Amino acid sequence: MNAVVGHHDLLMITLDTLRYDVAVELAAAGRLPNLARVLPDGRWEARHTPGSFTYAAHTAFLAGFLPTPLGQGPHPRLFAARFGGSESTAPHTWVFEEPDLPAGLARAGYHTACIGGVGFFNKQGALGSVLPGLFAESHWDPELGVTSPISFEAQVARAERVVGALDTDQRLFLLVNVSALHQPNWFHTPGATAADGDTRATHAAALEYVDRHIGRLFRAMSSRRPCFTIVTSDHGTAYGEGGYTGHRIGHEVVWTVPYAEFTLNPGEW
């Protein structure tokens, strides 16, 4: 990452609430054509999230603690705040002095921007302002939120405007918290009504919806220079497994998340 920071733009996409098993099934079935183009070997990596709900996971991510590879570590990290005794800070790790990644990248000359999705990014109270407050520029409105059937399209359009407003030599770190997978997601299934409720199948339909529009986001973020990209879930969610529904619980479908990292190059999209 020491050869990336300062040269590439950086994109972090958190597919909020996306389950690993659903992501893997759809990729294997050819139902994620745009994501399959960028996933290493066309496959998601299984990792363990540091938090079982959005706020905890994103607070960790933005301190450099991304989802952890399976198996015994220590696993070297891409980014890390300087911290005495850290066993996961390696020679290739980009180390910053500030307490969070946006502040560290800002000091390195990046413009930092956040396009929120779920309520922890809505800036409608003190708690909903913490995560977006880490960025120089932040966006949220109801059209981007969990109840909007067009949330991801609206987020992509906002990202295109963020990129378009920057000078060509200004490097960018953009976080997009994708809300489409989060409950409610029943409206991503044609003909469904609220009475039908959310299911594992509607969760999958929401991921297909995201895949249909994610190419525009990749094109915008790679339009000026190479863009190092992380796509991950912050946590999964339960649809009846073990008698549970939702997340913020210690269950396998919550802790295991899909992860990928890759570089988008100009002209590929």
LUMFI-492700 format. One line per 3 residues: number of its first residue (from 1); their letters; for each residue x, y, z of N, C-alpha, C, O, CB. Coordinates in pm, whole numbers. Glycine has a CB too. Layout:
NUM) a) X Y Z X Y Z X Y Z X Y Z X Y Z; ...
This chain:
1) mna) 82 -121 0 0 0 0 85 126 0 35 233 -35 -92 1 120; 210 116 38 297 234 33 322 279 -110 353 396 -133 430 206 102; 310 189 -206 324 225 -347 192 270 -408 190 322 -520 380 108 -426
4) vvg) 81 249 -336 -52 284 -386 -95 421 -336 -138 506 -414 -155 177 -343; -83 441 -205 -126 569 -146 -39 681 -201 84 673 -200 -118 564 10; -104 784 -249 -35 896 -311 -30 888 -462 2 987 -528 104 904 -258
7) hhd) -62 772 -517 -60 753 -662 -198 715 -717 -236 762 -824 41 645 -698; -272 632 -645 -404 586 -689 -513 663 -617 -491 718 -508 -419 435 -664; -631 667 -677 -751 698 -600 -788 573 -522 -746 462 -556 -868 745 -693
10) llm) -869 591 -417 -907 481 -328 -1058 477 -314 -1122 580 -294 -840 497 -189; -1114 358 -325 -1259 338 -314 -1286 224 -217 -1232 115 -232 -1321 308 -453; -1370 250 -119 -1416 146 -27 -1568 137 -40 -1639 233 -12 -1374 177 120
13) itl) -1616 21 -83 -1759 -4 -96 -1798 -104 11 -1748 -217 12 -1796 -57 -239; -1885 -64 101 -1937 -157 200 -2080 -193 161 -2170 -109 166 -1930 -97 345; -2098 -318 123 -2229 -369 85 -2300 -407 215 -2295 -522 259 -2219 -492 -14
16) dtl) -2365 -309 273 -2414 -322 409 -2508 -442 424 -2609 -453 354 -2486 -194 451; -2474 -532 516 -2556 -647 555 -2545 -766 459 -2612 -867 481 -2699 -604 563; -2463 -757 356 -2455 -866 258 -2399 -993 321 -2294 -992 386 -2368 -825 140
19) ryd) -2470 -1103 302 -2428 -1234 351 -2326 -1296 256 -2335 -1282 134 -2550 -1327 367; -2228 -1365 315 -2126 -1432 235 -2187 -1542 149 -2155 -1552 31 -2017 -1490 325; -2275 -1624 205 -2327 -1737 129 -2409 -1691 9 -2402 -1752 -97 -2412 -1825 218
22) vav) -2485 -1584 25 -2564 -1531 -87 -2471 -1474 -194 -2493 -1497 -313 -2664 -1422 -37; -2370 -1401 -153 -2276 -1343 -249 -2207 -1453 -330 -2192 -1440 -451 -2172 -1257 -178; -2165 -1559 -264 -2096 -1669 -332 -2189 -1740 -429 -2151 -1770 -542 -2038 -1768 -230
25) ela) -2311 -1768 -386 -2407 -1839 -471 -2437 -1761 -598 -2441 -1818 -707 -2536 -1866 -394; -2457 -1631 -584 -2492 -1551 -702 -2374 -1539 -797 -2392 -1543 -918 -2539 -1412 -660; -2253 -1524 -744 -2136 -1517 -831 -2118 -1648 -906 -2089 -1646 -1026 -2009 -1484 -749
28) aag) -2134 -1762 -839 -2116 -1892 -903 -2222 -1918 -1009 -2196 -1989 -1106 -2119 -2002 -799; -2340 -1862 -990 -2449 -1883 -1083 -2449 -1784 -1199 -2538 -1789 -1284 -2579 -1873 -1011; -2349 -1695 -1204 -2342 -1598 -1312 -2440 -1484 -1299 -2473 -1418 -1398 -2364 -1665 -1441
31) rlp) -2488 -1460 -1178 -2590 -1356 -1157 -2530 -1222 -1115 -2603 -1127 -1087 -2690 -1403 -1052; -2395 -1214 -1111 -2326 -1089 -1077 -2222 -1059 -1185 -2103 -1059 -1155 -2259 -1097 -936; -2264 -1033 -1308 -2167 -1020 -1417 -2068 -907 -1399 -1951 -921 -1436 -2238 -1002 -1546
34) nla) -2110 -795 -1343 -2018 -682 -1328 -1919 -705 -1215 -1800 -678 -1231 -2095 -554 -1303; -1965 -755 -1102 -1873 -785 -994 -1779 -899 -1032 -1662 -899 -993 -1949 -819 -867; -1830 -997 -1106 -1745 -1110 -1145 -1626 -1065 -1229 -1523 -1132 -1229 -1826 -1213 -1223
37) rvl) -1639 -953 -1299 -1528 -901 -1380 -1410 -857 -1295 -1296 -858 -1342 -1575 -786 -1465; -1436 -820 -1171 -1330 -763 -1089 -1291 -851 -971 -1182 -835 -916 -1372 -628 -1037; -1376 -944 -932 -1340 -1033 -821 -1219 -1118 -862 -1221 -1176 -971 -1460 -1124 -781
40) pdg) -1117 -1126 -781 -1002 -1211 -815 -1046 -1355 -843 -1106 -1421 -758 -898 -1208 -700; -1014 -1403 -963 -1056 -1537 -1007 -1208 -1552 -1007 -1260 -1663 -1005 -994 -1645 -918; -1280 -1439 -1008 -1425 -1443 -1011 -1490 -1488 -881 -1607 -1524 -880 -1470 -1531 -1119
43) rwe) -1414 -1486 -771 -1464 -1540 -646 -1449 -1441 -531 -1355 -1361 -527 -1393 -1669 -612; -1544 -1448 -439 -1534 -1373 -315 -1441 -1447 -218 -1434 -1570 -219 -1674 -1352 -252; -1370 -1372 -136 -1293 -1429 -27 -1377 -1424 100 -1443 -1324 127 -1158 -1354 -7
46) arh) -1377 -1531 177 -1445 -1534 306 -1356 -1471 412 -1239 -1509 426 -1484 -1678 346; -1410 -1376 485 -1336 -1314 595 -1428 -1298 715 -1549 -1317 705 -1278 -1177 553; -1369 -1263 829 -1445 -1238 951 -1448 -1088 978 -1345 -1022 979 -1385 -1315 1071
49) tpg) -1568 -1036 1002 -1583 -893 1029 -1545 -861 1173 -1563 -943 1262 -1726 -849 1001; -1492 -740 1196 -1463 -699 1333 -1585 -649 1410 -1573 -615 1528 -1358 -593 1332; -1702 -642 1344 -1821 -592 1413 -1947 -654 1357 -1956 -680 1237 -1829 -442 1402
52) sft) -2045 -677 1442 -2168 -744 1399 -2278 -648 1359 -2389 -691 1327 -2217 -833 1509; -2250 -518 1360 -2346 -420 1308 -2269 -302 1250 -2148 -291 1271 -2447 -372 1420; -2339 -216 1179 -2275 -116 1093 -2179 -25 1167 -2065 -6 1122 -2380 -34 1027
55) yaa) -2221 31 1277 -2137 130 1345 -2007 68 1393 -1899 124 1372 -2213 191 1463; -2016 -47 1457 -1896 -113 1508 -1801 -151 1395 -1681 -127 1403 -1933 -236 1589; -1856 -209 1288 -1772 -254 1178 -1703 -138 1108 -1583 -144 1080 -1854 -333 1077
58) hta) -1777 -32 1079 -1718 81 1007 -1618 157 1093 -1518 207 1041 -1828 176 959; -1642 166 1222 -1544 230 1309 -1412 154 1303 -1305 215 1300 -1595 236 1454; -1420 21 1301 -1299 -60 1289 -1235 -44 1151 -1114 -24 1140 -1330 -207 1315
61) fla) -1317 -53 1045 -1262 -39 909 -1183 90 896 -1073 91 841 -1375 -43 805; -1240 199 947 -1180 329 926 -1064 357 1022 -1005 465 1020 -1285 436 941; -1032 259 1107 -908 263 1183 -805 168 1124 -696 152 1179 -935 228 1330
64) gfl) -841 104 1012 -749 13 945 -774 -133 970 -699 -218 920 -612 45 985; -877 -167 1048 -907 -306 1080 -1016 -358 987 -1133 -365 1025 -949 -321 1228; -976 -394 867 -1068 -450 769 -1103 -594 809 -1038 -649 898 -1008 -446 626
67) ptp) -1203 -655 745 -1234 -795 776 -1108 -882 768 -1024 -864 679 -1341 -849 680; -1097 -976 860 -977 -1056 879 -983 -1186 800 -1085 -1255 804 -957 -1086 1026; -876 -1221 727 -873 -1350 658 -895 -1465 756 -860 -1456 874 -740 -1368 584
70) lgq) -952 -1574 704 -975 -1690 789 -842 -1756 825 -744 -1742 752 -1068 -1791 719; -839 -1824 935 -718 -1892 978 -639 -1809 1077 -661 -1689 1092 -632 -1925 860; -546 -1876 1143 -466 -1810 1246 -377 -1702 1186 -312 -1724 1083 -380 -1913 1321
73) gph) -374 -1587 1250 -290 -1477 1208 -155 -1480 1277 -112 -1586 1324 -359 -1346 1234; -84 -1365 1286 -137 -1234 1245 -144 -1218 1093 -60 -1271 1020 -52 -1124 1303; -245 -1144 1049 -264 -1116 908 -225 -971 882 -288 -880 936 -411 -1144 864
76) prl) -122 -945 799 -79 -808 773 -193 -723 717 -272 -769 635 39 -807 676; -200 -599 764 -308 -509 722 -263 -417 610 -144 -389 595 -357 -428 840; -359 -368 532 -331 -271 426 -297 -135 485 -202 -70 442 -449 -259 331
79) faa) -377 -91 583 -364 40 644 -358 20 796 -418 -74 848 -483 136 604; -288 107 866 -286 96 1011 -247 230 1072 -152 295 1028 -189 -14 1057; -321 270 1175 -274 380 1258 -154 332 1337 -150 217 1381 -387 431 1353
82) rfg) -56 419 1356 63 380 1432 23 342 1574 -42 420 1644 169 494 1433; 61 222 1614 18 171 1744 124 75 1793 152 -26 1729 -121 100 1734; 184 107 1907 292 27 1960 252 -118 1984 148 -144 2045 343 88 2088
85) gse) 333 -210 1936 307 -351 1958 211 -416 1860 176 -532 1877 255 -369 2092; 169 -342 1757 76 -400 1660 143 -513 1583 245 -493 1517 26 -291 1562; 86 -634 1593 143 -749 1525 96 -762 1380 149 -843 1305 107 -874 1601
88) sta) -3 -682 1341 -55 -690 1205 -8 -576 1117 -51 -563 1002 -206 -692 1208; 82 -491 1169 146 -387 1088 274 -445 1029 366 -483 1102 175 -259 1173; 278 -451 896 390 -515 826 461 -413 739 415 -299 728 339 -634 740
91) pht) 573 -450 676 645 -353 593 562 -293 480 584 -178 443 766 -417 535; 467 -369 424 387 -314 314 267 -233 362 198 -171 282 338 -427 224; 242 -232 493 127 -160 548 151 -10 538 258 39 573 101 -201 695
94) wvf) 50 65 492 60 210 492 20 259 631 -94 241 674 -32 275 380; 113 319 701 94 358 841 69 508 849 140 587 786 217 318 927; -31 547 926 -62 689 943 -62 724 1091 -83 638 1177 -199 724 879
97) eep) -38 851 1120 -27 898 1258 -161 932 1319 -176 931 1441 64 1018 1265; -259 963 1236 -389 1008 1282 -470 889 1335 -433 775 1311 -466 1078 1168; -580 914 1408 -657 804 1466 -749 732 1369 -802 626 1402 -738 856 1579
100) dlp) -767 787 1250 -857 723 1154 -804 741 1013 -727 832 985 -1000 780 1166; -847 651 925 -797 648 788 -830 774 710 -741 825 641 -853 528 716; -952 828 715 -977 951 640 -883 1066 680 -835 1139 594 -1120 995 660
103) agl) -857 1080 809 -767 1187 853 -625 1161 804 -556 1254 763 -769 1199 1006; -582 1036 808 -450 1004 758 -436 1031 610 -335 1085 566 -417 860 786; -537 994 533 -532 1019 390 -544 1167 357 -485 1214 260 -642 941 320
106) ara) -621 1240 436 -630 1385 415 -492 1449 432 -454 1537 355 -731 1448 513; -418 1405 533 -284 1459 553 -193 1422 436 -99 1495 404 -224 1407 685; -220 1308 372 -141 1265 256 -186 1332 127 -136 1300 19 -150 1115 241
109) gyh) -282 1425 136 -322 1503 20 -449 1458 -48 -481 1507 -156 -215 1502 -77; -522 1365 12 -645 1316 -48 -765 1402 -8 -772 1452 104 -670 1171 -9; -859 1417 -102 -991 1464 -66 -1069 1342 -19 -1070 1239 -87 -1063 1536 -187
112) tac) -1135 1351 96 -1208 1238 151 -1358 1266 143 -1404 1374 180 -1164 1210 297; -1432 1167 95 -1576 1184 75 -1648 1056 113 -1595 946 97 -1608 1224 -70; -1768 1072 162 -1850 960 209 -1991 976 152 -2052 1083 162 -1853 954 365
115) igg) -2043 870 93 -2183 866 49 -2253 762 134 -2232 642 116 -2196 834 -106; -2335 808 226 -2395 721 324 -2517 647 272 -2571 677 165 -2434 799 444; -2557 549 351 -2673 469 316 -2762 444 436 -2871 499 445 -2630 339 255
118) vgf) -2716 360 529 -2799 324 645 -2797 438 747 -2727 538 730 -2749 192 709; -2876 420 854 -2900 529 947 -2778 583 1018 -2779 699 1060 -2994 485 1046; -2673 504 1033 -2553 553 1100 -2478 657 1016 -2377 711 1061 -2460 438 1132
121) fnk) -2527 685 896 -2467 787 810 -2564 902 781 -2534 987 697 -2421 724 678; -2679 906 848 -2784 999 804 -2768 1141 857 -2843 1230 816 -2917 947 845; -2673 1165 948 -2644 1300 998 -2766 1366 1063 -2773 1488 1071 -2594 1387 885
124) qga) -2863 1285 1109 -2984 1340 1169 -2979 1341 1321 -3081 1360 1387 -3104 1261 1123; -2863 1322 1375 -2842 1326 1519 -2693 1308 1544 -2614 1292 1451 -2925 1216 1592; -2656 1312 1672 -2514 1304 1706 -2453 1172 1662 -2345 1169 1603 -2495 1323 1856
127) lgs) -2522 1061 1690 -2465 931 1654 -2456 913 1503 -2357 860 1453 -2548 818 1713; -2559 959 1430 -2558 948 1285 -2463 1043 1216 -2452 1044 1094 -2694 970 1232; -2394 1125 1294 -2298 1220 1239 -2153 1180 1262 -2062 1241 1206 -2321 1357 1299
130) vlp) -2130 1077 1344 -1992 1041 1379 -1916 991 1257 -1810 1045 1226 -1991 933 1488; -1968 891 1188 -1895 835 1074 -1883 934 959 -1772 953 908 -1965 709 1025; -1992 1000 914 -1973 1099 808 -1886 1216 850 -1823 1280 765 -2107 1151 762
133) glf) -1881 1243 980 -1798 1353 1028 -1649 1329 1014 -1570 1423 1031 -1830 1379 1170; -1609 1206 985 -1468 1178 964 -1419 1224 827 -1299 1228 802 -1442 1029 979; -1512 1260 738 -1479 1293 599 -1495 1443 573 -1577 1510 636 -1568 1212 503
136) aes) -1416 1493 480 -1426 1634 443 -1559 1664 375 -1611 1774 386 -1311 1674 352; -1612 1566 304 -1738 1581 230 -1824 1459 259 -1775 1346 251 -1714 1599 76; -1950 1479 290 -2037 1366 318 -2176 1393 263 -2222 1507 258 -2043 1336 468
139) hwd) -2243 1285 223 -2375 1296 161 -2470 1193 221 -2434 1077 239 -2366 1279 8; -2590 1237 250 -2700 1146 283 -2831 1221 262 -2842 1338 298 -2688 1093 429; -2929 1153 205 -3067 1197 207 -3154 1072 194 -3101 965 166 -3097 1302 92
142) pel) -3286 1083 214 -3370 963 214 -3360 882 86 -3378 760 90 -3511 1002 237; -3332 944 -27 -3322 872 -153 -3206 772 -151 -3206 675 -227 -3304 970 -269; -3107 796 -64 -2991 708 -54 -3008 601 53 -2923 514 68 -2867 790 -24
145) gvt) -3117 608 128 -3133 526 246 -3200 392 222 -3232 356 109 -3211 600 346; -3221 319 330 -3265 180 322 -3407 165 269 -3441 59 216 -3256 116 458; -3490 267 279 -3628 254 233 -3646 296 87 -3758 293 35 -3719 337 320
148) spi) -3538 335 21 -3548 383 -117 -3523 270 -216 -3416 209 -213 -3449 498 -141; -3619 240 -304 -3597 136 -404 -3489 170 -506 -3442 82 -578 -3726 109 -477; -3449 297 -514 -3347 339 -610 -3222 389 -539 -3148 472 -592 -3402 448 -702
151) sfe) -3197 338 -418 -3090 393 -335 -2954 384 -403 -2878 481 -400 -3085 321 -203; -2922 270 -463 -2787 258 -517 -2769 340 -644 -2663 398 -665 -2755 112 -546; -2871 346 -727 -2863 434 -845 -2836 577 -801 -2755 647 -861 -2993 427 -928
154) aqv) -2905 620 -696 -2886 756 -646 -2747 774 -587 -2686 880 -603 -2992 790 -540; -2696 673 -520 -2560 682 -465 -2456 691 -576 -2361 769 -566 -2531 561 -375; -2475 613 -681 -2380 618 -792 -2382 756 -858 -2277 812 -890 -2413 509 -897
157) ara) -2502 811 -877 -2512 945 -936 -2442 1048 -849 -2377 1140 -900 -2659 985 -956; -2454 1033 -717 -2386 1125 -626 -2234 1108 -637 -2161 1207 -635 -2432 1102 -481; -2188 985 -650 -2044 961 -665 -1992 1023 -793 -1882 1079 -795 -2015 810 -664
160) erv) -2068 1013 -900 -2026 1075 -1027 -2010 1225 -1010 -1919 1284 -1069 -2128 1044 -1138; -2096 1287 -933 -2085 1432 -910 -1965 1465 -823 -1897 1565 -847 -2214 1486 -846; -1938 1382 -723 -1820 1403 -639 -1693 1401 -723 -1609 1490 -712 -1812 1297 -528
163) vga) -1680 1299 -807 -1561 1287 -891 -1553 1404 -989 -1447 1463 -1009 -1561 1153 -968; -1665 1437 -1050 -1668 1542 -1151 -1634 1680 -1098 -1591 1766 -1174 -1801 1546 -1214; -1653 1702 -968 -1626 1833 -910 -1480 1854 -872 -1442 1966 -837 -1711 1852 -788
166) ldt) -1398 1749 -879 -1259 1760 -836 -1167 1799 -951 -1192 1764 -1066 -1214 1629 -775; -1061 1871 -918 -954 1892 -1014 -893 1757 -1051 -890 1666 -969 -845 1987 -957; -846 1744 -1172 -797 1615 -1219 -677 1564 -1139 -655 1443 -1130 -760 1624 -1365
169) dqr) -599 1656 -1081 -481 1612 -1005 -511 1588 -857 -421 1551 -781 -371 1714 -1017; -636 1608 -815 -673 1587 -675 -709 1441 -651 -805 1390 -709 -791 1678 -636; -634 1374 -567 -663 1235 -537 -781 1223 -440 -805 1312 -359 -540 1166 -479
172) lfl) -852 1111 -452 -980 1096 -382 -984 964 -306 -944 860 -358 -1097 1103 -481; -1032 969 -183 -1074 850 -109 -1224 860 -91 -1274 952 -26 -1000 837 29; -1298 765 -147 -1443 765 -140 -1491 639 -70 -1452 528 -106 -1505 777 -281
175) lvn) -1577 656 29 -1648 546 93 -1794 551 49 -1859 655 60 -1636 553 248; -1845 439 0 -1988 428 -33 -2046 317 54 -2009 201 41 -2010 398 -187; -2136 355 142 -2207 257 225 -2338 223 154 -2434 301 156 -2233 313 372
178) vsa) -2341 106 92 -2453 66 7 -2566 13 95 -2549 -84 168 -2410 -41 -97; -2682 78 87 -2793 45 176 -2891 -56 117 -2979 -104 189 -2867 169 211; -2878 -91 -11 -2983 -168 -79 -3006 -307 -20 -3118 -356 -22 -2948 -182 -224
181) lhq) -2900 -371 33 -2915 -506 88 -2986 -507 221 -3050 -606 258 -2779 -570 103; -2976 -397 294 -3031 -390 429 -3184 -397 425 -3248 -352 329 -2986 -260 500; -3240 -453 530 -3386 -451 541 -3438 -308 546 -3376 -225 612 -3432 -529 667
184) pnw) -3549 -274 478 -3632 -360 393 -3571 -377 254 -3517 -282 197 -3774 -303 382; -3580 -498 200 -3532 -521 63 -3633 -594 -24 -3601 -635 -135 -3402 -599 67; -3755 -613 27 -3857 -685 -48 -3888 -620 -181 -3925 -689 -276 -3984 -694 34
187) fht) -3872 -488 -191 -3913 -417 -313 -3818 -441 -430 -3843 -391 -540 -3922 -270 -286; -3710 -515 -409 -3622 -549 -520 -3669 -675 -596 -3606 -716 -693 -3480 -569 -470; -3777 -734 -550 -3838 -848 -619 -3962 -799 -693 -4055 -750 -628 -3873 -964 -520
190) pga) -3966 -811 -825 -4081 -761 -900 -4213 -820 -849 -4224 -940 -828 -4064 -792 -1049; -4311 -732 -831 -4444 -775 -789 -4461 -794 -641 -4573 -820 -596 -4478 -898 -856; -4354 -783 -564 -4362 -805 -420 -4430 -686 -352 -4430 -575 -404 -4223 -828 -360
193) taa) -4486 -712 -235 -4544 -607 -152 -4482 -615 -14 -4414 -712 21 -4698 -622 -143; -4505 -510 65 -4450 -508 200 -4500 -627 282 -4430 -676 370 -4487 -377 270; -4622 -673 254 -4676 -786 327 -4598 -914 302 -4600 -1005 385 -4821 -807 290
196) dgd) -4530 -922 188 -4450 -1041 159 -4325 -1047 246 -4274 -1156 273 -4410 -1042 12; -4276 -933 289 -4162 -927 379 -4028 -954 311 -4021 -980 191 -4181 -1024 488; -3923 -946 391 -3786 -968 345 -3749 -1114 364 -3785 -1176 464 -3686 -876 420
199) tra) -3677 -1168 268 -3632 -1306 273 -3490 -1314 219 -3435 -1216 169 -3726 -1398 194; -3433 -1431 229 -3302 -1454 170 -3307 -1430 20 -3208 -1383 -38 -3253 -1597 200; -3419 -1460 -45 -3433 -1440 -189 -3439 -1292 -224 -3383 -1251 -325 -3557 -1511 -240
202) tha) -3507 -1211 -143 -3512 -1067 -172 -3376 -1002 -144 -3339 -905 -209 -3622 -999 -89; -3304 -1057 -47 -3166 -1013 -21 -3082 -1036 -146 -3004 -950 -186 -3105 -1089 102; -3097 -1153 -208 -3024 -1184 -331 -3065 -1091 -445 -2981 -1046 -522 -3047 -1330 -372
205) aal) -3194 -1064 -455 -3242 -973 -560 -3182 -834 -542 -3153 -766 -641 -3395 -965 -558; -3164 -791 -418 -3104 -660 -393 -2959 -657 -439 -2913 -556 -491 -3112 -625 -244; -2886 -768 -421 -2748 -772 -468 -2742 -769 -620 -2653 -705 -677 -2678 -897 -415
208) eyv) -2834 -836 -687 -2840 -829 -833 -2868 -685 -878 -2811 -639 -978 -2948 -925 -889; -2953 -616 -807 -2981 -475 -838 -2853 -392 -826 -2825 -309 -913 -3089 -419 -743; -2776 -412 -721 -2651 -339 -704 -2556 -370 -819 -2493 -280 -874 -2584 -373 -570
211) drh) -2546 -497 -856 -2455 -535 -963 -2490 -467 -1095 -2401 -433 -1174 -2455 -686 -981; -2618 -447 -1121 -2659 -384 -1247 -2607 -242 -1260 -2590 -193 -1371 -2811 -382 -1259; -2581 -175 -1149 -2543 -34 -1153 -2399 -8 -1110 -2351 105 -1122 -2636 46 -1066
214) igr) -2330 -110 -1060 -2198 -84 -1001 -2094 -50 -1107 -1993 13 -1075 -2151 -205 -921; -2115 -91 -1232 -2020 -56 -1337 -2005 95 -1355 -1895 143 -1384 -2064 -118 -1468; -2114 170 -1336 -2105 316 -1345 -2015 372 -1236 -1940 467 -1261 -2245 379 -1335
217) lfr) -2022 316 -1118 -1937 360 -1008 -1791 329 -1038 -1703 412 -1016 -1979 295 -876; -1765 209 -1089 -1628 173 -1126 -1575 264 -1236 -1459 304 -1234 -1622 26 -1171; -1660 297 -1332 -1616 384 -1442 -1582 523 -1391 -1481 580 -1431 -1726 393 -1551
220) ams) -1664 577 -1303 -1637 711 -1250 -1508 713 -1170 -1427 806 -1183 -1753 757 -1163; -1488 613 -1087 -1372 615 -997 -1242 582 -1068 -1134 612 -1016 -1393 517 -884; -1249 523 -1185 -1126 495 -1261 -1110 588 -1380 -1029 561 -1469 -1125 350 -1309
223) srr) -1186 695 -1383 -1184 784 -1499 -1061 874 -1503 -1028 928 -1609 -1308 870 -1500; -992 890 -1391 -881 986 -1385 -746 919 -1367 -645 970 -1415 -904 1084 -1273; -742 805 -1297 -619 733 -1268 -659 596 -1213 -777 573 -1187 -527 812 -1165
226) pcf) -563 505 -1194 -598 378 -1132 -660 399 -994 -626 493 -922 -475 288 -1121; -751 310 -960 -824 321 -833 -816 189 -759 -871 88 -803 -973 362 -858; -748 191 -645 -745 72 -560 -879 61 -488 -925 157 -427 -626 78 -457
229) tiv) -940 -56 -497 -1079 -73 -455 -1093 -189 -358 -1036 -296 -378 -1168 -95 -576; -1169 -166 -254 -1209 -269 -159 -1360 -280 -164 -1431 -181 -149 -1159 -236 -14; -1410 -401 -185 -1554 -428 -178 -1574 -533 -71 -1516 -642 -79 -1612 -475 -318
232) tsd) -1654 -502 28 -1677 -595 137 -1814 -571 198 -1877 -468 174 -1567 -582 243; -1858 -666 275 -1973 -645 362 -1923 -605 499 -1813 -644 539 -2063 -772 370; -2002 -528 569 -1965 -494 707 -2008 -604 804 -1945 -623 909 -2027 -360 748
235) hgt) -2113 -675 769 -2164 -787 850 -2273 -852 767 -2324 -794 672 -2218 -740 992; -2309 -974 804 -2422 -1039 740 -2550 -1017 819 -2558 -928 904 -2395 -1187 723; -2649 -1099 792 -2776 -1089 864 -2847 -1223 858 -2825 -1301 765 -2865 -976 806
238) ayg) -2931 -1250 955 -3001 -1378 964 -3142 -1366 910 -3210 -1265 929 -3003 -1428 1109; -3185 -1471 844 -3324 -1485 799 -3383 -1614 856 -3431 -1699 781 -3332 -1484 642; -3379 -1626 986 -3438 -1741 1053 -3339 -1845 1100 -3378 -1936 1172 -3534 -1805 964
241) egg) -3212 -1835 1062 -3113 -1933 1105 -3101 -1933 1258 -3083 -1828 1320 -2976 -1904 1041; -3113 -2051 1317 -3103 -2062 1461 -3212 -1989 1536 -3199 -1962 1656 -2970 -2012 1506; -3319 -1955 1466 -3427 -1880 1528 -3404 -1730 1530 -3482 -1656 1592 -3448 -1927 1665
244) ytg) -3297 -1683 1464 -3263 -1541 1465 -3306 -1472 1336 -3307 -1532 1229 -3113 -1523 1486; -3342 -1346 1349 -3363 -1258 1235 -3287 -1128 1262 -3300 -1070 1370 -3515 -1230 1211; -3208 -1084 1164 -3132 -961 1180 -2987 -987 1214 -2933 -1094 1187 -3194 -875 1286
247) hri) -2923 -886 1275 -2781 -896 1307 -2754 -836 1444 -2847 -821 1525 -2695 -826 1198; -2630 -800 1472 -2584 -765 1607 -2596 -886 1699 -2631 -875 1817 -2666 -646 1664; -2566 -1002 1641 -2565 -1129 1713 -2441 -1207 1672 -2383 -1182 1565 -2696 -1211 1686
250) ghe) -2399 -1302 1755 -2281 -1382 1724 -2316 -1509 1650 -2311 -1618 1706 -2206 -1416 1852; -2353 -1496 1524 -2392 -1610 1441 -2304 -1613 1317 -2259 -1509 1269 -2544 -1603 1403; -2280 -1733 1264 -2194 -1749 1148 -2239 -1664 1030 -2155 -1608 960 -2191 -1894 1106
253) vvw) -2369 -1652 1006 -2416 -1576 889 -2393 -1426 907 -2402 -1350 811 -2564 -1603 864; -2363 -1384 1029 -2334 -1244 1058 -2183 -1219 1054 -2139 -1118 999 -2391 -1203 1195; -2104 -1309 1110 -1961 -1285 1126 -1880 -1308 999 -1777 -1244 979 -1907 -1371 1234
256) tvp) -1925 -1399 913 -1850 -1429 791 -1902 -1342 678 -2021 -1342 648 -1862 -1579 754; -1811 -1267 615 -1851 -1169 512 -1770 -1190 385 -1659 -1244 390 -1832 -1024 565; -1825 -1149 270 -1749 -1152 144 -1656 -1032 135 -1689 -922 181 -1845 -1154 24
259) yae) -1539 -1055 75 -1437 -950 65 -1365 -964 -68 -1343 -1075 -116 -1337 -956 184; -1327 -851 -126 -1242 -850 -246 -1165 -719 -250 -1215 -616 -205 -1327 -868 -376; -1044 -725 -303 -966 -604 -330 -902 -617 -466 -858 -726 -505 -858 -581 -220
262) ftl) -896 -507 -538 -847 -509 -677 -823 -367 -721 -860 -272 -651 -947 -581 -773; -759 -351 -836 -733 -219 -893 -816 -201 -1020 -814 -285 -1109 -582 -200 -924; -889 -89 -1025 -961 -50 -1146 -869 40 -1229 -812 136 -1176 -1096 24 -1111
265) npg) -854 9 -1355 -768 89 -1442 -848 171 -1540 -954 127 -1585 -672 -1 -1516; -801 291 -1575 -874 375 -1671 -901 302 -1801 -815 230 -1853 -796 504 -1699; -1020 320 -1852 -1057 260 -1980 -1117 122 -1971 -1168 71 -2072 -939 253 -2066
268) ew) -1114 58 -1854 -1167 -77 -1840 -1320 -78 -1834 -1383 -179 -1866 -1111 -143 -1717; -1378 35 -1794 -1524 40 -1777 -1586 146 -1869 -1708 164 -1868 -1560 69 -1631
